[in-house]
Amino acid sequence: MLQDTFDRVFRRFCLSKVKIRTGNRIQVVDSKEGWQVAAGNAKLVARSMHDMKFEQADIEYSGRDNAIFSYGIPSESSGQADRMYVGFRGDASWARIYFEVIKDGKLYRTDEVITCNGPT
């Protein structure tokens, strides 16, 4: 009970499953490396809660540097994907989150900034 209460109230930014949609089919995408720190003063710590696995992002906010995380999706998995879903949990830090996808040499970026103002 104490662990469950702690998990519900402890503020942390977490990344979890990546899913893609192809037509009417949604599938979880496995990556050899999983989530990785691509840039910035951060580290990822594997965690689990209620049989759900995620990566807790421990980010050093002492500078103006951004933390950038990457998730490599094998090209054969993406196929004709028309939508991507990224599971994450906000930490109430009001950090701004952008998602970028590079596919076939083209860069796609979210139109709107996601503000990390609480658990999602």
C-alpha positions, 0 to 999 in steps of 0.5 A, a space after each residue: 500500500 505504501 509503494 502504491 501511494 508513493 507511485 501515485 504522488 511522486 513527481 517524475 517524468 516517464 517515457 513508456 510504450 511507443 505504438 504505431 497505427 497502420 490502417 485500423 491496426 495499432 501495435 506496440 513497437 519494440 526497439 533493440 535499444 529502447 528509450 535512450 538519452 540522445 543529448 543533455 544532462 539526463 539519465 533513464 532509470 528502468 521502473 515498473 508499476 502494476 506490471 507496466 514498464 517505463 523509463 523514469 527520466 532523471 534530468 538535471 535542470 541546472 542549465 538551459 540545455 534540453 534533454 533529448 530522448 530517442 527511440 529507434 523504430 526499425 523501418 520494417 515496423 513503421 511500414 505505412 504507419 499513419 499515426 504514432 502514440 508515445 506513452 509518457 507521464 508528466 511531472 508537474 514541472 511545466 517543462 515543454 515537450 516536443 516530439 519529432 519523427 524522422 521517416 524516409 529522410 523527412 522530419 515531422 514535429 508536433 505542431 503544439 508544445 505539450 506542457 508537463 503539468 501533471 500525470 497523463 
